[in-house]
Structures are given as structure tokens and as C-alpha cells.
């Protein structure tokens, strides 16, 4: 066992212990709204005993575990409580999971982003479970008059071997609630895990499949009004005047007004990205009435900035990557001389468009703001930042603002930027009523916060023996370059140059699942495929040679990857996919990438079968350390693969005179079931390293493997995403 | 505003709404059945799929005035205890990620299996291509439909 000092979330333990001073504590008030369905056979306890801020135990042994982080479909609501349950040593069947509200006294980093929930929550969650287990054991030891060291636990039962005594956790929960929080606790050895590493089904599955209200858009409250907004139709515009006479005359319409959700002078958070803080608002009794009134508004808009276009962006990105920036992001050796002396130079450019997040549940939020307090409920990846901005905008202190997080109908980074929550609060404060703000799909898709458009130039130099002697990458993107200067192949090439350009724009951009990696991985892995081909080498062998170099004699000191683990996933996927065997009618492509602290390698098989190419199968090897929930983990890997293939093949957000040209799914193409891979096979590297990211890492590399497979299947290289746009073959 | 008599999940209900209100918003705002989801409002994503007289139908553009007393079935009424073969298969395959589109997927899949108890891959893809899953759970959706068909 590993002995760990209980330094994490000390405040939460102290606080809950104080709460539990009386011995018995009733459940939190919000429990009432989360009753389990009749199908969950668990008998609800008569009393709950708070052991610490993460969990409470009923007298009948049923355990409620709080899931601290926002759930956006990455399945942390199942995985995070599994970690607590593991160290608590309880039967998973006796666990009820509840979404915790924002509570910075108890929880740290209640944020869904960067594939970090499990990685950064790992120690704290284990400690919460282990601390509670220890308190239960101490309570039993005291009761039985035996040393606590002689007690063991299994599946929620404490045993004393010598006396033969046993007690369920529920029997000692009341006493345990009064035990002082231990100074240090033992954590399990990885080999003793009983829950972590075993497949567990989504804790919300049954509720999802029977239509229970779980999402922000499902919120209903007494006296609640529906608010909808109109934002400018183009970037670089704002409201000039509003004629609301027709809208006001419509049935159910309560009010029409304009708001500024980010007034000058307030303290802003990084999450307050918003191109359209000024909005026209319609408040009505029902959603349909608000939608109709919205259409009846006569708004005059005025231009305040450039009217940008996709053609203009492309021209500017071309200009940028044609020239060197003043300073390189990284330079090793003498790239200039190496390129001059090269036997062969390969040079290619790659591009990708802006993308909308398009969560299936459009932006929305419930707010009830009064003079004394604010209650907010809705889908948000960054509740802590939202609370701060709402405090600044409404003038209410933080402690008067309560935020409940609902399950989210997708995140992908979009709900890191909580302007819709702020807007709901401002609207509620103005109309003095509980309000649910609802964006239409059009409002949502044309609001901005997009994945930036990118372009990158790659050059590689080979010597007469086909060794890679120099590598040059120069990338440009809107609001920042897509380059990670210290990632592979930095460290594996003597002469290396990475350069970055940024293009300013009035179109707002934001983090979109695997930011920057979601473009650069595909470009880099497609380029390396061409370099390997030019060198006359197998694409996997070529990469393994480079990793070998980085393992034995790395260039530079800041390389941001472990070359052995990188090579490990590539070797694993090579073996599993049977790389090298003859596959008639199938084009195979490979890729490997490291991001969010995890390593992923993929083989994609594309078959043409006489028609358009279709991904037949994807093999995926993943090294993300310990896998908490293999069922959910495989689902995430599959989703990232489909997401990557879909956007690389079909999706684009384009602009004309500042106006988004796609505003709904009739024009914005998303991958459909008939275009998805027929099969995905996922393999995890067995590991006892602490878990790393999983929600994002499978997306970036698949774009490269897809491009390489398309080349093998069709004989044509693809450079510009979306690959299918304007292509008769790939259509 | 006008009064409409509806037959939802086997229950007669009366609502007082604008005649052009789509069935989707009647379900969500007026009879508190929020399992049917709003995704696009233009029949493109399938999140709002319900059954009208047993046939899969998008509810986001269907005015309530055209529904009359035809039998409407929503995800809440697909089965009494959430044990329709499709719902069971969805649990078995742990299909959902965010889960938002899944009610529409399930309603569409249930209608497909009613018409074609043993659909081929092509049939499944043809019938389900109108339902977007932004999380990309398509591989599991297809597997779950096959399980439901076999079961």
C-alpha cells in the first residue's frame, strides 16, 4: 500500500467533519430532485451520514458519491465516483452517483477541459474514498475494542478476523461521521483494484434512454419565462436600432430589450470570449412564442469592424506562411545549411477551415436572479469562472450565487465559454423572474467561438542515404498558430526549425476538442507519410527509426514527449492491425500522436468497393496510463475517431462579408451513420502509471491516418480539409 | 391560441397553444415531456423523433393542428418500464456519451425494427442516417440495433 498524507481538499474534510459533529446529518437539499428511478432496486436509506464532502453513507449501506466535475459526455460522472468507490472499498452496485454543484469549499478544479478531469482529480478522489474507509474502520475498531490495524474491508463490509466480527459500512456510518479526519491514509496498490479497470456502464444510461430530464434545456420551474436572443448576423457588426412593435403585439410576449452582458470595466475571466456581448432579447411565456417573436423583430445593424471572408483568410494565411517570423519558436542545429545540402527536399502545405462545435444541445441556461441571490442551473464546463463573471455583472457576492451543473448535450470546448449563463443572469435580473435562455440552432452556430482556420507549411530534407536530416514547420492560424514546437519530431532530427504566425480577426475562436492538435496532428502525420515514401521506407519503420533516435540520443532538452511510450503504441497497433499483410481492395494508413499526456497510434483501412471510399476499420492503440473504466474509455476513443474522420471529411464553417455561411445542419455537414467506420478496435497499453487524458487524444491522429489511407485507396494525396468538399471521388 | 385534444402515450390531454406550435414544443413546454429533444428545428438532426401512429416522425416542424387525436408516442411512453428491446440493447452496449440525441435514435430504431425485424447493415444505415450523433456513437448504435433485432 502507498501511504499518502491527506493534504488534498483538507478544507472539505474539516468542513464536513464540523457539519457531522452532531452525529447525524440529513442529505443535501438538492438530493430530493435526483431520486433514482424505480428500476434502480436500491432501497433508499432512512438516514444519510456525511463522511466527507465527496460521500455520504446510509444506515443500510447505500453510498452516495458526488461527481465533482461537469459531465459533457466524457463519462466522468461514472469514472470519477468509481475512483472514490475503489478506495472506499464498496460494492459498486450500492453506489448512487449525484452531480455535485459548484462548491469551491469542497472541490477543486470543477472544470471539464483539456482531458484533465481524471488526471487532476485522481489523487483527491482516491483520498476521499480512502479517508472515509479509514474513518469507518476506526469507528468499528472503537466499537469492538480492537486495534484498527487488525481490520480488513471488502465490498462495504468491515471484518475482524480474530473475533469473527463483521459490520456493514451502514452500521458504523453514524459513528464514523464523528471520527476525526485521519492525518494520513493508505491507498490501495494498483494490483488490488476491484472497480478501477473493470467495465462499468454509464450511471445515467437508463435515465437517458427513458427520456428523464437531465439536461439544461429540460429545466422547468414555476413561473419560468423563456428568453431568446438575436445577435448580429455578421462579425464586425452591432445593434443600431430595434423596432419591436410587431414582436410585442404577439401572443405570449412579455418583453423585448437589449442587453450588454459584458459591460466595460468589469473584471473578465479567460472564459469570457464573446464577439457579441450586445444582444436583442425577447422574453415570452413559451419557447415557440419566443421563436416567433424573434423572427418578427426588425433590427437595424451597423458595421463596426472588418467584413472578413474565407477567401480573405486564405490569402492572409498564404502570405504569412510565405515568410519567416522574426524569431523561431524552436531551432536546433543548422536547418538552413542542411536543406541546402540535402539530396531531396519535400515541401507540402496543409489547411483546415473554421469549425463550429455544434453540440447537439444548443446553448442555454436557467437563471433566477433576485436582489439577494442568484440561482443558476445549466450546462457549463467552467462553473467557477461563470460564477465570477456573474458576480461582476450582477453585483452579487460570490457566496450569494449558486450554480448547479446539468448533464450537457455535448461540450467539445464550446461550453468553456459561458456567455450564455451570464446572459441568462442579466436577463433574469432585468425581468425580475426565473428565466431559461434558449439559443436556436442558428443562434448557436453563428455565434462564433469557432475552431480557428489553419495553414501549415512543412519541409523535410533527406540525405543521399534517405536519412531525415532536417525538418521545418511553419504554421499560421486565426488568433494563434497551431504549432507545438517541442513535440515530435522535435528531438528526433538534428536540424529542426519551428515557426509560428498568428492572424488577427474579429471572428471569435475558442478551444475545440484537442485544440491545435486537432489540425496539426493530421497535417504532420500526413506529411511524414510522404517523407517516408520519398525515403523509400515503410511509414511505421520510418517513424520508429525517429523514435529510436529520440530515445537513444535526443536533440535538445525540452522535448515534450516520452519517445518509448510513443514507439510503444505504434508497435502495438502494428501488431494488432497485422500491418504489412496484403489487403486487396483496401488502402491502409497509419499515424501516431501525443497530446493531453496520452499516446495514440492508429491504422485506418479505407475500402472503395467500386464507389466512394469508406473507412472500413480503425485500429487504435492507446497509452493513457491506468484505464479507470474500460467501457467508457473505449467509447471515448471511438467517439474521437468518428469525430476526427467526420470533421476532416465533411465539415467547414465559411464566411462572406463577416457572415457565417452555414447556420444549420442543412448546410453544415456532420458525419452520419452511413459514413462512419464500420468497425473500431481499441487496445490499451497495460500500465500502472497514473491516468492521463482520454477525451481528446484519439481525435487528432486519425485525420493523418485517414489522409494516408485515402492516398493508398485512391492514389491521390489530400491536403485541404474538408477532404470531401468539392471532391467527386470522396463526396 | 386554440384548444387541442391530444393522445400522447395513451393518455388524452388537452392543451391551449398557438395552432402553429410544433408538436416538439407542445411536448416540451406544455405537457412536461422533455425527453424529446430540440436539435435543429428543420428536420435535419432527428433529435426530436417521436412515433405518430407507430411511424417515426420529426416533431420539430409538425404543427400541433395537424396532429389531431392521432396516437403520439414519445421516448417516455415507448415502454412501461424502460424495457423495450431497443432500450435494453442501448444499455447493454452502453451507447451514450453525452446522450442528448439518444432518445431520437432509440425512437427511430424502434420504428425501423417494427417494419424490418432483421435489418441489414444497409437498411440500418439508410433508416438511421437522418439522426446525427455529434459524439460519434454510430458504431454502438448499429451494434445495439442488431442486438435488439436478435433479442
Interface residues (C-beta under 8 A of the other chain):
Chain A: X37 X38 X39 X72 X73 X74 X75 X201 X202 X204 X205 X206 X208 X209 X210 X211 X212 X213 X214 X215 X217 X218 X220 X226 X251 X252 X286 X287 X288 X289 X291 X292 X358 X359 X360 X361 X362 X407 X408 X409 X410 X411 X412 X440 X441 X631 X632 X635 X636 X638 X639 X640 X641 X642 X643 X646 X664 X665 X666 X670 X671 X672 X673 X674 X676 X677 X678 X679 X680
Chain B: X1 X17 X18 X20 X21 X22 X25 X28 X29 X30 X32 X33 X34 X35 X36 X37 X38 X39 X40 X41 X42 X44 X45 X47 X74 X75 X76 X78 X81 X82 X87 X90 X91 X94 X96 X97 X98 X99 X100 X101 X102 X103 X106 X121 X124 X125 X126 X128 X129 X130 X131 X132 X133 X134 X135 X136 X137 X138 X139 X140 X141 X142
